[in-house]
Amino acid sequence: MRRLSRTVTQYSFGIALALIVAGSAGCAGSRGFDQAAMREALHLDSPSASETPPVLPGSARPSPPFRLGIFFVKHQVPDTPSIRKVEWLSADRDQLLRELAPLRDERLLADMFVLTDVRLRGTDIKEIRQAGARFGADMTLIVDGVAGIDRYNNYLAWLYPTLLGAYLAPGTESDALVMATGSLWAAHSDWHTRIQTVEERSKIVGAAAFLDDNAPLHDAKRLAIQTLGKSIVEQLRLLK
């Protein structure tokens, strides 16, 4: 009986020690977001991104109603604590199409579709424009994005060393930031618009054992698509 009691005590101590170590490892405060690294990944600080769109001879602006091709950039950003790539899902593409749908009723868009050519890369603007032209687009919208996660403990994390607290105490917070861009390019000329950049955040709070960083990330991405869609709608309305 004594041996059993000693075994139970050792087992409980081992669990408590593991929880203390885990709690200590994750108790760092908020690091914030490395927005400089995110902007660099999106090439937002390059001269071509910050300059005013040139109006060159022969750079004819497309006339509405447009056929709009939409290309979602697939980034090869390595996931790190400060920056990670955004996975564009079919639900994200459908959401942006819904955001742009009012332009059909206003007869600014004759049609819109997603360019899904796997050979395309986000850095090759000329190739993307040519792909849009092959599919009959008058204009191509290039959508890009990166994300960051800031996960940290709050004042309730002191309860984590207790068995009950480790599973019930909302001592961890997960903040997500999604930075998304959209730029419009004519398919048959050098005309293009200035890059539109949006940032959206989302946060959840919960017990460390059950907190999923993907939840605020997905919500921030949804908000970013919503905001970007509204921005692109306003840009296209100026072309009436």
PyMOL commands that set and color helices and strands:
alter all, ss='L'
color gray80, all
select helices_A, chain A and resi 2-25+35-41+47-50+90-100+102-105+125-134+155-159+163-168+214-237
alter helices_A, ss='H'
color red, helices_A
select strands_A, chain A and resi 66-72+84-85+109-114+139-153+172-186+196-206
alter strands_A, ss='S'
color yellow, strands_A
deselect
rebuild
show_as cartoon
